[in-house]
Amino acid sequence: MTLLSQGAEARVFKTSFGLKEVCIVKERFRKTYRHPVLDEKLSKRRTILEARCLVRAKKCGIDAPAVYLVDPVKSLIYMEFVEGETMKAFFNRELNDHAKRNEISTKIGTSLAKLHNADVVHGDLTTSNMMLRAGTESVVFIDFGLSFVSNLTEDKAVDLYVLERALASTHPQSHVLLDAILASYFKDVKDSKQVLKKLEDVRLRGRKRDQTG
């Protein structure tokens, strides 16, 4: 196995799986600062929830890595290795191709609306957690480690706000990307007026936090 990345919660490896030449293995590792019994329960619960959200997304027509195997005891998820590039890399590479950036931003909004219509909240929407699939340029959502199922407009609005802040901190002309994403998102998402109202509320709370430090 080849280690691809390691975050605060998990390690991601590239390996083979059965007849698949290559796949991804995500491993939630032990947290030594937590009681072992509690850590085991939390890791098992998060592993199962992440896999369920991935499967739910796929069933609703959203492009996400296919799940091959889940081992809750070892906190492992074997899933599809997606060929392509991260959305972060794409936007940084295509700085001057405004038409292409707008086209892909529109795709992101449409795909995100599908995700929220399926009541899947990603929890960590950044351009590092989205990919452009090689060959089809389909928008792929990855890293569902903080995802959960919710039909609350508040949760979906917070998801949007996380993406908004991530764009602002990572990409030049982020407002142009965001405008295109939100235009297509609100065109397709259910309860669009309620989600927009909640997003405005979340933004207001965010500004107040920024002012008070």
ABEGO torsion letter per residue (X at the ends): XBBABBBAABBBBBBBBEABABBBBBBBBBBAABBAAAAAAAAAAAAAAAAAAAAAAAAAGBBBBBBABBBAAAGBBBBBBBBEBBAAAAAAAAAABAAAAAAAAAAAAAAAAAAAAAGBBAGBBBAAABBBBBGAGBBBBBGAAABBBBABAAAAAAAAAAAAAAAAAABBGAAAAAAAAAAAAAAABBGAAAAAAAAAAAAAAAAAAAAAX
